[in-house]
Amino acid sequence: MKNSKVFSANVNGTFTQIKAYKKVNAVARFQQLDATIKANDVKMINVQNSHQACVEDLYPEICK
């Protein structure tokens, strides 16, 4: 089983968390939500979100 990470960014004024295996995939999903987000706006946080599925599983078409 792969280890996933939780990334956060401010999307349109709302603190948002996305679970992903790679930061590049989390950034791609954040950019779908808010086009102004850049990679340096996305930070990895030290939390566990067992209720959340990884972005690679939900949106395989945007993953690299």
MITIZA-273317 format. One line per 5 residues: number of its first residue (from 1); for each residue x negated, y negated, z negated of N, C-alpha, C. Coordinates in steps of 0.001 Angstrom, whole numbers, plus 524288, in hexadecimal, padded with zeros to 5 digits. Each point is the difference from the previous one (the first is absolute). Layout:
BEGIN
NUM = X/Y/Z/X/Y/Z/X/Y/Z | ...
//
This chain:
BEGIN
1 = 7FCB9/804A2/80000/80347/7FB5E/80000/7FC8D/7FB21/80000 | 8014B/7FC44/80337/7FD15/7FB1D/80053/80167/7FC7B/7FB63 | 7FC51/7FCB9/7FE95/80104/7FC23/7FBF3/801B6/7FAF1/8028F | 80489/7FE2C/7FE80/801F1/7FB1B/80228/7FEC8/7FB8F/7FC3A | 8005D/7FB47/80202/7FEFF/7FB4D/7FCF7/804B4/7FC6B/80093
6 = 80092/7FC66/7FC5D/80436/7FC2E/8003E/7FD95/7FAB6/80116 | 80206/7FD69/80402/7FE1C/7FAE1/80198/80446/7FBFD/7FF1A | 7FE77/7FB37/7FEDC/803D4/7FBE7/7FF08/7FEA6/7FB1E/80319 | 80408/7FD0F/80124/7FF68/7FAF6/802A5/804E2/7FCCF/7FEEC | 7FF9F/7FAFA/800F6/80467/7FC71/7FF56/802B9/7FF73/80545
11 = 8049D/80254/8008A/802EA/7FFFC/804EA/80494/7FC34/7FF80 | 7FF9E/7FBB0/802BF/80414/7FBFF/7FFF5/8017E/7FE6E/7FA74 | 7FC0E/7FF6D/7FC94/800EE/7FE47/7FAAA/8016F/8044E/7FC2E | 7FFDF/804E3/801B4/80160/80461/7FCA4/7FB5C/803B2/7FF81 | 7FE9A/80152/7FB22/7FBDA/803C4/7FF08/801DD/80550/801E8
16 = 7FD2A/80254/803AE/8019A/804DF/8027E/7FBA2/80405/7FF93 | 8018C/804E2/7FF00/7FC42/80446/7FFA4/8010D/803F1/80451 | 7FBC5/80203/8024E/80066/80409/80403/7FC0C/8043A/7FEAF | 801B5/804C8/80059/7FCA2/80478/7FEF0/7FDED/8020F/8052F | 7FAD7/800D6/8004C/7FD96/801C8/804DD/7FAF2/802E7/7FED3
21 = 7FE4C/80317/803C5/7FAFE/802A7/7FF8F/7FB85/7FC5E/8017F | 800F6/7FC84/803CE/7FBFC/7FC65/801E2/80201/7FA65/7FFC9 | 7FC7D/7FC6B/7FEC9/80173/7FA7F/7FFAB/801D9/7FDE9/8053E | 7FD8A/801B1/80441/80171/7FE18/80532/805BC/80137/80136 | 801F0/80466/7FE3B/8057A/80165/800E3/803A4/7FCC2/7FC8C
26 = 7FE50/7FED5/7FB47/80317/7FCA1/7FC98/80053/7FA7D/80247 | 7FBAE/7FE1B/8020F/7FFF4/7FAC9/8026C/803B1/7FFDE/804B1 | 80001/80411/80323/80380/80039/8048C/805B4/7FFB7/7FE53 | 8015C/802B0/7FBC7/8056B/7FFDD/7FE1C/8014B/7FAAC/7FDB1 | 7FC61/7FDB4/7FD0C/800EA/7FAC4/7FDE5/800BE/7FC15/8046B
31 = 7FD14/80097/80446/80085/7FC68/80465/80533/800A7/802CE | 8025B/80498/7FFB8/80547/800A5/8021B/803E0/7FCD1/7FCD0 | 7FF15/7FFA5/7FAEC/80383/7FD21/7FC8A/7FF0D/7FA21/8002E | 7FB0E/7FE76/80089/7FE86/7FA7A/80025/7FB2B/7FF83/80378 | 800A1/7FDC1/8048A/7FBD2/7FFC6/803ED/7FB54/7FCB5/7FE52
36 = 80093/7FCC0/7FBFE/7FBB1/7FC9E/7FE5A/7FC29/802AE/7FC57 | 80114/804BB/7FE64/7FC8F/802C5/7FC55/7FB23/801F2/802CE | 7FB89/7FF3A/7FD6B/7FAF9/801D4/80207/7FDDE/80425/7FC4F | 7FC0A/802CC/801B0/7FDC0/80445/7FCE6/7FDF8/7FE24/7FABB | 7FDE1/7FB3D/7FFC1/7FDF6/7FE1F/7FB03/80454/7FE52/7FC42
41 = 804E2/7FFA1/801C2/8046E/7FEDB/7FC9C/801F3/804E6/7FD33 | 7FE83/80486/801E6/801D7/804FC/7FDE2/7FBF8/80214/7FC1F | 801CC/80117/7FB42/7FC92/801E3/7FBD8/801C4/8055E/7FE2B | 7FC39/80359/7FEB7/80143/8050A/7FDB6/800D3/7FF31/7FA2C | 80434/80245/7FDE5/80113/7FF8C/7FA72/7FFD1/80566/7FD80
46 = 7FF01/80023/7FB0A/7FF46/804E5/7FD31/8051A/8019A/7FD50 | 803B5/801E1/80314/804FB/801EF/7FDF8/8016E/804FE/802E2 | 803DB/802C3/7FDF2/8020B/804A4/80297/805B7/7FF0F/80150 | 8017D/80120/804C3/80565/7FF8D/801C4/801C0/80552/801F2 | 80191/80357/7FC77/80184/80543/8018C/80529/80012/802F9
51 = 80324/7FBF2/7FF66/8050E/7FFBA/802A7/7FF96/7FE16/805A0 | 7FB76/7FE2A/8018A/7FF4B/7FD98/8051C/7FD09/803AB/803A3 | 801B9/80054/804D2/7FD50/80328/803F1/7FBC5/7FCB2/8029F | 7FC1C/8028A/80205/7FBB1/7FD49/802A8/801C8/7FDD9/8053E | 7FDC2/7FB98/80177/8015A/7FD79/804EA/7FEB6/80386/804A6
56 = 7FBEF/8033C/7FF8B/7FE94/8038C/80442/80449/80409/80101 | 802E1/8017D/7FBE3/80443/803BF/8009B/804F2/7FD6B/8021F | 800EB/7FB29/7FE76/804C9/7FD43/80190/7FF9E/7FD6C/8055D | 7FB6E/7FDE3/80149/7FF3E/7FD18/804D9/7FB27/801F5/802E1 | 80007/804C6/801F7/7FB4D/8020B/8029E/7FE96/7FD07/804FD
61 = 803B8/7FD40/8024F/7FEF5/7FD2C/804E1/7FC7C/7FB42/7FF34 | 7FF9D/7FDDC/7FB3A/7FCAC/7FB6C/7FF20/7FAB2/8016E/7FDC2 | 7FF37/804E6/7FEA0/7FB3D/801A6/7FD57/7FB89/800FE/803D5 | 7FB50/7FEF2/7FE1F/7FB56/80095/8032D/7FCB2/80479/7FE06
//
